[in-house]
Amino acid sequence: MKQWISVAIALAVSVILTACATSSRSPTQVASNYIQRQDVVVLGKEAYPAKNPQRVALYEKNQSPNTGYRIIGQASVSKHNLFGVARQDKTIDIMLKSLAASIGGDGLINVKRTGDNTKASVIAYQRILF
């Protein structure tokens, strides 16, 4: 029964968000992000190819990469799922990495774990040509 309710809610949210979607993301992706209580915002107009989430680096606290980088987006994940169940930090980190990889990010910096959200800046490494 719970499964059918979840499907019905997901379908309703998908239809509503499809009607309201104004971004370049697909309505399916917008609905999925809403249901997962996560979001990623691209900063700037440059597009980057999607990457493997397992290769995205997570720089905690005062860490930063030893190479040049550009901030290309902001990722945010709720500490609770749609039904209010708390997520483990490891799950949140995996979700952040997937969001970063989806917009072409190589890493996450400025990770802030506050209140109900975990937010991070998505970065892309810059090639330095001599």
N, C-alpha and C positions, 0 to 999 in steps of 0.2 A: 504494500500500500504506500509506504514512504517513497518507494522508487517512482511510482506513478505521480505522486504529488511533486516530486523533484523535477520530473520530466515536464509536467504541466507548467510549473513555475518557470523553468528554463525556456520553454516555448513562448510563454507570454512575454517574458522579458526580451527575448529575441525579437519578437514582433514589434514591441514598443520601441526598442532601440533601433531597429531597422528604419522605422518611420522618422526617428529623430537624429539619425547619424548624419553628421556633417563633416567628419574627418575623412582622410584618405584610407583609413583602415576598413577592412571588410566588415559588414554588419555581424557576421559570425564571430569575428575576432573581438569586436566591441562587446557583444553579448557574453562571450566566454570570459573576458576580463572582468565584466560586471559580476558574473556568477562566482568567479574565483576571488573577487574582491582584490583585484590587482589592477595596476595601470602603468603605462609607460608613455611619456610625452617626448616627442622628438623636438630638439632645439636646433634651429637652423634649417636650411633648405637642402643641404647636401645629403644624398642617400648613400647608405653603406649596405653591402650584401650581408644577408643573415649569416650567422656563424654557429658553430657547435657550442651549446651551453656548457659542456664539460671543459671547454678551453677558456672560459671567461674567468678572469682573476677577481678575487674579492679582497680588497685592501681595507682592513679594519682600522679604526681609530685614526692614529696619526701617520699611518703608512701611505705611501704613494709609489707609483712605478718609477723605475730608474731610467725612463725614456720619455721623450716628448709625447704629449697626448692632447686631445681636444675633447671637451665635454660635449657630447652629442645628444644627451637626453637625461630625463629624470625617471626613475622607476620607483614604484610604491607598491607594497604588499601589506594587506591587513593582517594583524596578528590573530584574527579569528576568521573562520570560514563563514559562509552565508548563513549557517545555522547556529553560529555563536560558539562553536567548538574551537578552543585555542590550538594554534599551530606551534609546532616545535621550531626552534631557531634554525635548525638544519633544513627543514622544509621551506621556511621563508627564504633562506639563502639560495636554495635550488630554484625557487620561483623567481627571485630577483635575477639570477644568472640567465634563466630562460627568457625573461623580458629583455635583458640587455642584448643577448644573442639575436633576438628577433629583429632588432634595429641595427645590427652590425657592430655592437659593442665588444671591446676586448677586455674590459674590466669595469669594476664598480668601486668608486671612492666616496668619501664623505658619508659613510653609512651611519644613519641616525636611527636608533631603536628607541622610539618614544611612544608613550601612551598606547594607542591602538594600531599604530603603523610602524613599518620599517621603510625608510626612504634612502635612496642612494643616487649619486650622479653616475650616469653611464658614460664611459670614455672610450675613445678609439685611439690607438697608438698612431703616432705620426711618423712617417718615414722622413729621415733627415738625409737629404742629398747634398753631396759636396761637389 
